[in-house]
Amino acid sequence: MLSAPHPVRLAAALGGKATQHVSAAVVSLLALSCGMALGWTSAAAAVEHGAQGFAVSSEAWSWVGSALTLGAVAGCAAVGALLGPLGPRAACLALAPVFLAGWALHTWPTAVWMLVLGRALTGFSFGATCVVVPIYTSEVGESAVRGALGSYLELNICVGVLVVYLLGAYLPLLWLNLCCLVVPAVFAALFVWLPDSPRWLLGRGRRAAGEASGEAEAEARREEARAAMSFYRGGQDVSAELAELEAALKCNAEQDEDVSLAAAFNTTASRKGLALAVGAMVLQQLSGIDAVTFYASQMFRDAGTLALSADEASLVMASAQIAAVMVSLLVVDNLGRRMVLVISSSIVCACCVAMGFYFYLNSGEAADHSLDWVPVLVSCVYVIGFALGLGPVPWLFVGEIFPDRVKGLASSVANASNWLCAFLVTMLFPTINDSLGVHVSFWAFGACCLVGALCVGLLYPETKGKTLDEIQDELSGRRGKRRRASQESDGIKQAEQDASGPGAGAGTERRRYGSFDASSKL
């Protein structure tokens, strides 16, 4: 177990919600490194021409590019198995040395295989980050801000892409790679001060209590969970809220008692959660984001009246995405995940249909280049619409939709489906363009977004403002045991207040947390 020093005074000075935002920003430095890895092949294109002292063929360079995706699939699978025994905090810290090794191979390679290995290692960390960071932020955050905390992942990926483009445009290749190398080191230096998820700590304590000589460890875990929860709530007394969480975990343990992992995956909540999470991930990729990104530079280059180079076009697109994700961060906890996804899918659908009509009507020798501004404008609206919901919300959704027993593996499956779908879209997109035309591809993306918007609006539950346990109740349809557990915890809280004397707990804010509700009766 990796114990962490808790800068409680700083947390108390910041307040609970500010501490949660800072913690989410720190853990999302991993996502910043992911974004830099995503944009590296464009920013470091000189490597293909021998800038690092050895020749790189076109075929070898394609392996350098694809190794990231292959590594990401492996990272999704590996972290799912490790998340249970390690916990979110240790799993995040374990990714830092993997990132460092990957970026070191980017910085000082002597052969192509070292570049491919470096890309695979950064891809491994990329895939694992997309699994573990949403789980961490969902478990430490209050329900009122959990959506905003989850948006930091997509925001930092977009910022990482923009940063690596800027570094590649103005710095030598060596300094570009060194800057990429610094980010995971900074993450580790900051994140080591943060405590683990209170939910995970209590869950481990409950399992230890059932083992021989495990009572001492269970009590130690409970005290560590109390300290962690107090840190994330700004240094306030969390005794009542801790009792609520313990009651919820006890109810979950009774539901899962003597149930194998395979059987746990076969529960109603697990099946629904997996189907919904995979659907959100597939919708994200079938929206055509990779296709629009691929065509963006060429469309800006063709629009000669705008006088933008390919590099400048990439910067414009990345900046638009960042601005839209910041808007999503502000509205996702007000409008709700489902509404944001429907709005985002509708905008992207309209843009794909418009782009398809442009390519259908404006191709061949009769092309009217005075209309080249149309795809430029549409592509900017597209990335804004995508970043509002389709970009951040699926990652957030995966972090809050699964039961504790299967959360790690189920999140891995959902994220692996995202990477597999991205691979298939990338492979099939050029083939469809050559055989049927670019307009068919964009119309297909638009149709997928239309179907996706309808499915989200009709089938997906709204998780805004709900605790993680309330979400599981809605998916599984169980209420009775949760209500009895809540009543039992009420007795615990009343006993604590009576023992503390009159006025105990006065002034303590009653809040809804990411894993439980301190005041509602379920």
C-alpha positions as CSV (number, residue, x, y, z in Angstrom):
1,M,0.0,0.0,0.0
2,L,1.3,3.4,-0.9
3,S,0.5,5.8,1.9
4,A,0.3,9.5,1.1
5,P,1.0,12.6,3.1
6,H,-2.1,14.8,3.2
7,P,-1.6,18.6,3.0
8,V,-4.8,19.1,5.0
9,R,-4.1,22.7,5.7
10,L,-3.9,23.5,2.1
11,A,-7.2,21.6,1.4
12,A,-8.9,23.5,4.3
13,A,-7.7,26.8,2.8
14,L,-9.0,25.9,-0.6
15,G,-12.3,24.4,0.5
16,G,-13.9,21.1,-0.6
17,K,-14.9,21.8,-4.2
18,A,-11.7,23.7,-5.0
19,T,-9.6,20.8,-3.6
20,Q,-11.5,18.4,-5.8
21,H,-10.9,20.5,-8.9
22,V,-7.2,20.9,-8.1
23,S,-6.9,17.1,-7.5
24,A,-8.7,16.4,-10.8
25,A,-6.4,18.9,-12.6
26,V,-3.3,17.2,-11.1
27,V,-4.3,13.6,-12.0
28,S,-5.3,14.9,-15.5
29,L,-1.6,15.8,-16.2
30,L,-1.5,12.2,-17.3
31,A,-4.1,13.1,-19.9
32,L,-1.9,16.1,-20.9
33,S,0.9,13.6,-21.7
34,C,-1.6,11.5,-23.6
35,G,-2.5,14.5,-25.8
36,M,1.1,15.2,-26.4
37,A,1.6,11.6,-27.5
38,L,-1.4,11.9,-29.8
39,G,-0.1,14.9,-31.6
40,W,3.6,13.9,-31.6
41,T,3.7,12.3,-35.0
42,S,2.5,15.5,-36.6
43,A,4.7,17.8,-34.5
44,A,7.8,15.6,-35.0
45,A,7.3,14.8,-38.7
46,A,11.0,15.6,-39.3
47,V,11.8,12.2,-37.7
48,E,10.6,10.5,-40.8
49,H,13.2,12.4,-42.8
50,G,16.1,11.3,-40.6
51,A,16.2,14.1,-38.0
52,Q,17.3,11.7,-35.3
53,G,20.3,10.3,-37.2
54,F,18.8,7.2,-38.9
55,A,16.5,6.6,-41.9
56,V,12.8,5.9,-41.4
57,S,11.0,4.3,-44.3
58,S,7.3,5.1,-45.0
59,E,6.4,1.6,-43.8
60,A,8.4,2.0,-40.6
61,W,6.8,5.3,-39.9
62,S,3.3,3.8,-40.3
63,W,4.4,1.3,-37.5
64,V,5.5,4.3,-35.4
65,G,2.1,5.8,-35.8
66,S,0.0,2.6,-35.2
67,A,2.0,1.4,-32.2
68,L,0.2,4.0,-30.1
69,T,-3.2,2.4,-30.7
70,L,-1.9,-1.2,-30.2
71,G,-0.3,-0.1,-26.9
72,A,-3.5,1.6,-25.8
73,V,-5.5,-1.6,-26.2
74,A,-3.0,-3.5,-24.1
75,G,-3.1,-0.7,-21.5
76,C,-6.8,-0.9,-21.2
77,A,-6.7,-4.6,-20.6
78,A,-3.8,-4.5,-18.1
79,V,-5.1,-1.7,-15.8
80,G,-8.5,-3.3,-15.5
81,A,-7.0,-6.3,-13.8
82,L,-4.7,-4.2,-11.6
83,L,-7.1,-1.6,-10.5
84,G,-8.8,-3.7,-7.8
85,P,-5.7,-4.7,-5.8
86,L,-3.8,-1.5,-6.4
87,G,-6.5,1.2,-6.2
88,P,-6.9,4.3,-8.4
89,R,-4.0,6.2,-6.8
90,A,-1.4,3.6,-7.0
91,A,-2.5,2.7,-10.6
92,C,-2.1,6.3,-11.6
93,L,1.3,6.6,-10.0
94,A,2.4,3.4,-11.7
95,L,1.8,5.0,-15.1
96,A,4.3,7.7,-14.6
97,P,7.5,5.5,-15.0
98,V,5.9,3.9,-18.1
99,F,5.3,7.3,-19.6
100,L,8.9,8.4,-18.7
101,A,10.3,5.2,-20.3
102,G,8.3,5.8,-23.5
103,W,9.2,9.5,-23.8
104,A,12.9,8.6,-23.1
105,L,12.8,6.3,-26.1
106,H,11.3,9.1,-28.2
107,T,14.1,11.4,-27.1
108,W,17.2,9.3,-27.5
109,P,16.5,6.5,-30.1
110,T,19.2,4.9,-32.1
111,A,16.9,2.7,-34.3
112,V,13.4,2.5,-35.5
113,W,12.4,-0.3,-33.1
114,M,13.2,2.0,-30.2
115,L,10.7,4.6,-31.6
116,V,8.1,1.9,-32.1
117,L,8.6,0.6,-28.5
118,G,8.4,4.2,-27.2
119,R,5.2,4.8,-29.0
120,A,3.8,1.4,-27.7
121,L,4.7,2.4,-24.1
122,T,3.1,5.8,-24.3
123,G,0.1,4.2,-25.9
124,F,-0.1,1.7,-23.0
125,S,-0.2,4.6,-20.6
126,F,-2.7,6.4,-22.8
127,G,-5.1,3.5,-22.7
128,A,-4.7,2.9,-19.0
129,T,-5.2,6.6,-18.2
130,C,-8.5,6.6,-20.0
131,V,-9.6,3.8,-17.7
132,V,-8.3,4.9,-14.3
133,V,-8.6,8.7,-14.3
134,P,-12.4,8.8,-14.8
135,I,-12.7,6.2,-12.0
136,Y,-10.5,8.3,-9.6
137,T,-12.3,11.6,-10.3
138,S,-15.8,10.0,-10.0
139,E,-14.9,8.4,-6.6
140,V,-13.4,11.5,-5.0
141,G,-15.8,14.1,-6.3
142,E,-19.1,15.3,-5.0
143,S,-22.1,14.6,-7.2
144,A,-22.6,18.3,-7.8
145,V,-19.2,18.7,-9.5
146,R,-18.5,15.1,-10.7
147,G,-19.3,16.0,-14.3
148,A,-16.9,19.0,-14.3
149,L,-14.2,16.9,-12.8
150,G,-14.6,14.2,-15.4
151,S,-14.3,16.8,-18.2
152,Y,-10.7,17.5,-17.2
153,L,-9.6,14.3,-19.0
154,E,-10.8,15.4,-22.4
155,L,-9.7,19.0,-21.7
156,N,-6.1,18.0,-21.0
157,I,-5.9,15.7,-24.0
158,C,-6.9,18.7,-26.2
159,V,-4.5,21.0,-24.4
160,G,-1.7,18.4,-24.9
161,V,-2.3,18.2,-28.6
162,L,-2.2,22.0,-28.9
163,V,0.9,22.2,-26.7
164,V,2.8,19.7,-28.8
165,Y,1.8,21.4,-32.0
166,L,3.2,24.7,-30.6
167,L,6.4,23.1,-29.4
168,G,6.9,21.3,-32.7
169,A,6.5,24.6,-34.6
170,Y,9.0,26.6,-32.5
171,L,11.4,24.3,-30.8
172,P,14.1,21.8,-32.1
173,L,13.1,18.2,-32.0
174,L,15.3,17.4,-28.9
175,W,13.6,20.1,-26.8
176,L,10.2,19.0,-28.0
177,N,10.9,15.5,-26.7
178,L,12.4,16.8,-23.5
179,C,9.3,18.9,-22.8
180,C,7.1,15.8,-23.3
181,L,9.4,13.9,-20.9
182,V,9.0,16.5,-18.1
183,V,5.2,16.2,-17.9
184,P,4.9,12.7,-16.3
185,A,7.7,13.6,-13.9
186,V,5.7,16.8,-12.8
187,F,2.6,14.7,-12.4
188,A,4.3,12.1,-10.1
189,A,5.8,14.9,-8.0
190,L,2.4,16.5,-7.4
191,F,0.1,13.5,-7.3
192,V,2.1,11.7,-4.7
193,W,0.8,14.2,-2.1
194,L,-2.9,13.3,-2.8
195,P,-4.7,10.5,-0.9
196,D,-6.5,7.5,-2.4
197,S,-10.2,7.2,-3.0
198,P,-12.1,6.9,0.3
199,R,-14.5,4.4,-1.4
200,W,-11.6,2.1,-2.4
201,L,-10.0,2.3,1.0
202,L,-13.2,1.3,2.8
203,G,-13.8,-1.5,0.3
204,R,-10.4,-2.9,1.0
205,G,-11.0,-2.5,4.7
206,R,-14.2,-4.5,4.5
207,R,-12.4,-7.3,2.6
208,A,-9.6,-7.3,5.2
209,A,-12.1,-7.6,8.1
210,G,-13.2,-11.0,6.7
211,E,-9.7,-12.4,6.8
212,A,-7.8,-13.8,9.8
213,S,-6.2,-11.0,11.9
214,G,-7.8,-8.5,9.5
215,E,-9.6,-6.3,12.0
216,A,-6.6,-4.1,12.7
217,E,-6.0,-3.5,9.0
218,A,-9.7,-2.8,8.5
219,E,-9.7,-0.2,11.2
220,A,-6.5,1.3,9.8
221,R,-8.2,1.5,6.4
222,R,-11.2,3.2,7.9
223,E,-9.0,5.9,9.5
224,E,-7.1,6.4,6.3
225,A,-10.4,6.7,4.5
226,R,-11.6,9.3,7.0
227,A,-8.4,11.3,6.5
228,A,-8.7,11.0,2.7
229,M,-12.4,12.1,2.7
230,S,-11.6,15.0,5.1
231,F,-8.9,16.1,2.6
232,Y,-11.2,16.0,-0.4
233,R,-14.0,17.9,1.6
234,G,-11.7,20.7,2.6
235,G,-10.7,19.5,6.1
236,Q,-14.2,19.2,7.5
237,D,-15.6,16.6,9.9
238,V,-16.9,13.7,7.8
239,S,-18.0,11.1,10.4
240,A,-21.6,11.1,9.3
241,E,-20.7,10.9,5.7
242,L,-18.3,8.1,6.3
243,A,-21.0,6.1,8.0
244,E,-23.2,6.6,4.9
245,L,-20.5,5.3,2.7
246,E,-19.9,2.3,4.9
247,A,-23.6,1.5,4.9
248,A,-23.7,1.6,1.1
249,L,-20.6,-0.6,0.8
250,K,-22.2,-3.1,3.2
251,C,-25.3,-3.2,1.1
252,N,-23.1,-3.8,-2.0
253,A,-21.2,-6.5,-0.2
254,E,-24.4,-8.3,0.7
255,Q,-25.5,-8.2,-2.9
256,D,-22.2,-9.6,-4.1
257,E,-21.7,-12.2,-1.3
258,D,-20.5,-15.5,-2.7
259,V,-20.8,-14.2,-6.2
260,S,-18.0,-15.0,-8.7
261,L,-16.6,-12.3,-10.9
262,A,-18.2,-13.9,-14.0
263,A,-21.6,-13.9,-12.2
264,A,-21.1,-10.3,-11.2
265,F,-20.8,-9.4,-14.8
266,N,-24.1,-11.2,-15.4
267,T,-26.1,-8.9,-13.1
268,T,-28.7,-6.5,-14.5
269,A,-26.7,-3.4,-13.5
270,S,-23.4,-4.8,-15.0
271,R,-25.0,-5.8,-18.3
272,K,-26.8,-2.5,-18.7
273,G,-23.8,-0.5,-17.7
274,L,-21.5,-2.3,-20.1
275,A,-23.9,-1.9,-23.0
276,L,-24.4,1.8,-22.3
277,A,-20.7,2.5,-21.8
278,V,-19.7,0.6,-25.0
279,G,-22.5,2.4,-26.9
280,A,-21.2,5.8,-25.8
281,M,-17.6,4.9,-26.8
282,V,-18.7,3.6,-30.2
283,L,-20.8,6.7,-30.8
284,Q,-17.8,8.8,-30.0
285,Q,-15.7,7.2,-32.7
286,L,-18.5,6.8,-35.3
287,S,-19.1,10.5,-35.1
288,G,-16.2,10.8,-37.6
289,I,-13.8,12.9,-35.4
290,D,-10.7,11.2,-37.0
291,A,-12.0,11.9,-40.5
292,V,-12.7,15.6,-39.9
293,T,-9.3,15.9,-38.2
294,F,-7.7,14.2,-41.2
295,Y,-9.3,16.5,-43.7
296,A,-8.9,19.7,-41.7
297,S,-5.5,20.7,-42.9
298,Q,-6.3,20.1,-46.5
299,M,-9.6,22.0,-46.3
300,F,-7.8,25.0,-44.7
301,R,-5.1,24.8,-47.3
302,D,-7.6,24.8,-50.1
303,A,-9.3,27.9,-48.7
304,G,-6.7,30.2,-50.1
305,T,-8.6,33.3,-49.1
306,L,-7.9,32.5,-45.4
307,A,-4.2,32.2,-46.0
308,L,-3.7,29.6,-43.3
309,S,-0.9,27.1,-43.4
310,A,-1.5,23.4,-42.4
311,D,0.2,24.0,-39.0
312,E,-1.9,27.1,-38.4
313,A,-5.0,25.1,-39.3
314,S,-4.1,22.4,-36.8
315,L,-3.7,25.1,-34.1
316,V,-7.1,26.6,-34.9
317,M,-8.8,23.3,-34.7
318,A,-7.1,22.4,-31.4
319,S,-7.9,25.8,-29.9
320,A,-11.6,25.5,-30.8
321,Q,-11.8,22.1,-29.1
322,I,-10.2,23.4,-25.9
323,A,-12.7,26.3,-25.8
324,A,-15.6,24.0,-26.3
325,V,-14.4,21.5,-23.6
326,M,-14.2,24.3,-21.2
327,V,-17.8,25.2,-21.9
328,S,-18.7,21.6,-21.4
329,L,-16.9,21.6,-18.0
330,L,-19.2,24.5,-16.9
331,V,-22.5,23.1,-18.2
332,V,-22.4,19.3,-17.9
333,D,-23.4,19.4,-14.2
334,N,-26.3,21.8,-15.0
335,L,-27.8,20.5,-18.2
336,G,-26.9,16.8,-17.5
337,R,-24.9,14.2,-19.3
338,R,-27.8,13.0,-21.5
339,M,-28.9,16.5,-22.6
340,V,-25.3,17.5,-23.4
341,L,-24.7,14.3,-25.4
342,V,-28.0,14.8,-27.4
343,I,-27.1,18.4,-28.2
344,S,-23.5,17.5,-29.1
345,S,-24.6,14.5,-31.4
346,S,-27.2,16.7,-33.1
347,I,-24.6,19.4,-33.9
348,V,-22.1,16.9,-35.2
349,C,-24.9,15.2,-37.2
350,A,-25.8,18.5,-38.9
351,C,-22.1,19.2,-39.7
352,C,-21.5,15.8,-41.2
353,V,-24.6,16.1,-43.4
354,A,-23.5,19.6,-44.5
355,M,-19.9,18.3,-45.2
356,G,-21.3,15.4,-47.2
357,F,-23.3,17.8,-49.4
358,Y,-20.3,20.0,-50.0
359,F,-18.2,17.1,-51.2
360,Y,-21.1,15.7,-53.3
361,L,-21.8,19.0,-55.0
362,N,-18.3,20.4,-55.2
363,S,-16.1,17.6,-56.4
364,G,-14.4,16.9,-59.7
365,E,-13.5,19.4,-62.5
366,A,-16.6,21.5,-61.9
367,A,-15.6,22.3,-58.3
368,D,-16.2,25.9,-57.3
369,H,-13.3,26.9,-55.1
370,S,-15.1,30.1,-54.0
371,L,-17.0,27.8,-51.6
372,D,-13.9,26.4,-50.0
373,W,-14.8,28.5,-46.9
374,V,-17.8,26.2,-46.3
375,P,-15.9,23.1,-45.0
376,V,-13.6,25.3,-43.0
377,L,-16.5,26.8,-41.2
378,V,-18.3,23.5,-40.8
379,S,-15.2,21.7,-39.5
380,C,-14.8,24.4,-36.8
381,V,-18.4,24.1,-35.8
382,Y,-18.0,20.3,-35.9
383,V,-15.1,20.2,-33.4
384,I,-16.9,22.6,-31.1
385,G,-20.0,20.4,-31.1
386,F,-17.9,17.3,-30.6
387,A,-15.9,18.8,-27.7
388,L,-19.1,19.9,-26.0
389,G,-20.3,16.4,-25.3
390,L,-19.1,13.5,-27.5
391,G,-15.5,14.2,-26.5
392,P,-15.7,14.4,-22.7
393,V,-19.0,12.7,-21.6
394,P,-18.3,9.1,-22.7
395,W,-15.1,9.1,-20.5
396,L,-17.1,10.6,-17.6
397,F,-20.0,8.1,-18.2
398,V,-17.6,5.1,-18.0
399,G,-16.3,6.3,-14.6
400,E,-19.7,6.4,-12.9
401,I,-21.8,3.7,-14.5
402,F,-20.3,0.4,-13.3
403,P,-20.7,-1.5,-9.9
404,D,-17.5,-1.6,-7.7
405,R,-17.1,-5.4,-8.2
406,V,-16.6,-5.1,-12.0
407,K,-15.6,-1.5,-12.4
408,G,-12.0,-2.1,-13.4
409,L,-12.5,-4.8,-16.0
410,A,-15.7,-3.4,-17.3
411,S,-14.1,0.0,-17.8
412,S,-11.3,-1.7,-19.7
413,V,-13.7,-3.4,-22.0
414,A,-15.5,-0.2,-22.8
415,N,-12.2,1.7,-23.4
416,A,-10.9,-1.2,-25.6
417,S,-14.0,-0.9,-27.7
418,N,-13.3,2.7,-28.2
419,W,-9.7,2.0,-29.5
420,L,-10.9,-0.9,-31.6
421,C,-13.6,1.2,-33.2
422,A,-11.0,4.0,-33.9
423,F,-8.8,1.5,-35.6
424,L,-11.6,0.2,-37.8
425,V,-12.7,3.7,-38.8
426,T,-9.2,4.7,-39.6
427,M,-8.8,1.5,-41.7
428,L,-12.1,1.7,-43.6
429,F,-12.4,5.5,-44.1
430,P,-9.9,5.7,-47.0
431,T,-11.4,2.6,-48.7
432,I,-14.9,4.0,-48.6
433,N,-13.7,7.3,-49.9
434,D,-12.0,5.6,-52.9
435,S,-14.9,3.3,-53.8
436,L,-18.0,5.4,-52.9
437,G,-16.8,8.9,-52.3
438,V,-16.0,11.2,-49.4
439,H,-19.6,12.4,-49.2
440,V,-20.8,8.8,-48.4
441,S,-18.4,8.6,-45.5
442,F,-19.7,11.9,-44.0
443,W,-23.3,11.0,-44.5
444,A,-22.7,7.7,-42.8
445,F,-21.1,9.5,-39.8
446,G,-24.2,11.8,-39.8
447,A,-26.5,8.8,-39.7
448,C,-24.6,7.3,-36.8
449,C,-24.9,10.5,-34.9
450,L,-28.6,10.8,-35.5
451,V,-29.2,7.2,-34.3
452,G,-26.9,7.9,-31.4
453,A,-28.8,11.0,-30.4
454,L,-32.1,9.1,-30.4
455,C,-30.6,6.2,-28.4
456,V,-29.1,8.5,-25.8
457,G,-32.3,10.5,-25.4
458,L,-34.5,7.4,-25.1
459,L,-32.3,4.7,-23.4
460,Y,-29.6,6.4,-21.4
461,P,-30.2,7.2,-17.7
462,E,-29.4,10.7,-16.4
463,T,-26.6,10.5,-13.9
464,K,-26.4,14.2,-13.1
465,G,-26.6,14.9,-9.3
466,K,-26.9,11.2,-8.5
467,T,-24.6,9.3,-6.2
468,L,-22.7,6.3,-7.6
469,D,-24.9,4.0,-5.6
470,E,-28.1,5.7,-6.8
471,I,-27.0,5.1,-10.3
472,Q,-26.5,1.4,-9.6
473,D,-30.0,1.3,-8.0
474,E,-31.5,2.8,-11.1
475,L,-29.8,0.3,-13.4
476,S,-30.6,-2.8,-11.2
477,G,-34.0,-1.7,-9.9
478,R,-33.2,-2.5,-6.3
479,R,-34.3,-0.2,-3.5
480,G,-35.3,-2.2,-0.4
481,K,-31.8,-3.2,0.9
482,R,-30.4,0.3,0.2
483,R,-33.2,1.9,2.2
484,R,-32.6,-0.4,5.1
485,A,-28.9,0.3,4.9
486,S,-29.6,4.0,4.9
487,Q,-31.9,3.7,8.0
488,E,-29.1,1.7,9.7
489,S,-26.6,4.5,9.0
490,D,-29.1,7.0,10.3
491,G,-28.9,5.2,13.7
492,I,-25.1,5.2,13.6
493,K,-25.1,9.0,12.9
494,Q,-27.6,9.6,15.7
495,A,-25.6,7.6,18.2
496,E,-22.4,9.5,17.2
497,Q,-24.2,12.8,17.7
498,D,-25.7,11.8,21.0
499,A,-22.2,10.7,22.2
500,S,-20.7,14.0,21.2
501,G,-23.3,16.0,23.1
502,P,-25.7,18.7,22.0
503,G,-24.5,20.9,19.1
504,A,-22.2,18.2,17.7
505,G,-22.1,18.4,13.9
506,A,-23.5,21.9,13.9
507,G,-22.4,23.9,11.0
508,T,-21.4,20.8,9.0
509,E,-22.5,21.2,5.4
510,R,-24.7,18.4,4.1
511,R,-23.6,17.5,0.7
512,R,-24.2,14.9,-2.0
513,Y,-21.0,13.0,-2.7
514,G,-19.7,11.0,-5.6
515,S,-20.3,7.7,-3.8
516,F,-23.0,8.5,-1.4
517,D,-25.5,11.1,-0.1
518,A,-25.1,12.5,3.3
519,S,-28.7,13.6,3.7
520,S,-31.2,11.8,1.4
521,K,-33.0,8.6,2.1
522,L,-32.6,6.1,-0.7
